[in-house]
Amino acid sequence: DLTRIQTEAKEQKFNVEFKKGLDLEVWADVVGVKKILLNLLSNAVKYTPKGGKITFTAVIGNNMEDSVKVRFVVEDNGRGIEKEYLDKIFPLNEYAQINYK
């Protein structure tokens, strides 16, 4: 796991959390979602100081009629994204539809 290797090299704490039983069948642009998540994690490693903390969490969100939203959260104690760039972050819900198994 590349992210874990990178965080160990910078002596960062890296936690992965899955909440509310994520036993789901996912219909998604796997390449697109993976690219987005790896980019977020890579930036977290890059901008979090040595000894810092990074947490990746997947949480089931609001249920819809035949599907459910899953929210992916990357949190760290790095410098953060500057306000001028926040509107350039993609709408994640355009990449996937997730259904229960």
C-alpha positions in Angstrom: 0.0 0.0 0.0 1.7 3.1 -1.3 0.0 5.5 1.1 1.1 3.5 4.1 4.7 3.4 2.9 4.7 7.1 2.3 3.3 7.9 5.7 5.8 5.6 7.5 8.7 7.4 5.7 7.4 10.7 7.1 6.6 9.2 10.5 3.0 10.1 10.1 0.1 8.2 11.7 -2.2 6.8 9.1 -5.7 5.5 10.1 -8.3 3.9 7.9 -11.9 3.7 9.3 -15.0 2.1 7.8 -18.2 2.9 9.6 -21.8 1.5 9.6 -21.1 -1.9 7.9 -20.0 -1.2 4.3 -21.3 -4.4 2.8 -22.2 -2.8 -0.5 -22.2 -3.6 -4.2 -20.6 -0.6 -5.9 -21.3 0.5 -9.5 -18.7 3.2 -10.2 -16.1 4.6 -12.4 -13.5 2.7 -10.4 -10.5 4.3 -12.1 -12.0 7.8 -11.5 -12.8 7.2 -7.9 -9.5 5.5 -7.2 -7.7 8.4 -8.9 -9.5 11.0 -6.8 -8.9 9.2 -3.5 -5.2 8.6 -4.3 -4.8 12.2 -5.2 -6.4 13.3 -1.9 -4.3 10.9 0.1 -1.1 11.9 -1.8 -1.8 15.5 -1.0 -2.5 14.7 2.6 0.9 13.0 2.9 2.7 15.8 1.0 1.3 18.6 3.1 1.1 17.0 6.5 4.1 17.6 8.6 6.5 14.9 9.8 4.8 13.1 12.8 1.4 14.4 11.6 -1.9 12.4 11.4 -3.9 11.4 8.4 -7.3 9.6 8.6 -9.2 8.0 5.7 -12.8 7.3 6.5 -15.7 5.7 4.5 -19.2 6.4 5.9 -22.6 5.4 4.7 -24.6 8.6 4.1 -28.2 9.2 3.2 -30.3 6.3 1.9 -32.1 6.9 -1.3 -34.9 4.8 -2.8 -32.7 2.1 -4.3 -29.2 3.2 -3.4 -27.1 4.8 -0.7 -24.4 7.4 -0.7 -21.0 6.6 0.7 -18.9 9.6 1.9 -15.1 9.3 1.7 -13.3 11.6 4.1 -9.6 12.4 4.1 -8.6 14.4 7.2 -5.1 15.5 8.3 -3.4 18.2 10.4 -1.6 19.7 7.4 -2.0 23.2 6.1 -5.3 22.6 4.4 -6.6 23.7 1.0 -6.6 27.4 0.4 -10.0 29.0 0.0 -9.4 30.1 -3.6 -9.0 26.4 -4.6 -12.0 25.0 -2.8 -14.4 25.6 -5.7 -12.1 23.6 -8.0 -12.7 20.4 -6.1 -15.0 18.0 -8.0 -18.5 16.9 -7.1 -17.8 13.3 -6.0 -21.4 12.2 -6.5 -20.9 12.4 -10.3 -18.6 9.5 -10.3 -20.5 6.6 -8.7 -23.8 5.0 -8.0 -23.8 2.6 -5.1 -26.4 -0.1 -4.4 -26.9 -2.5 -1.5 -25.9 -6.2 -2.1 
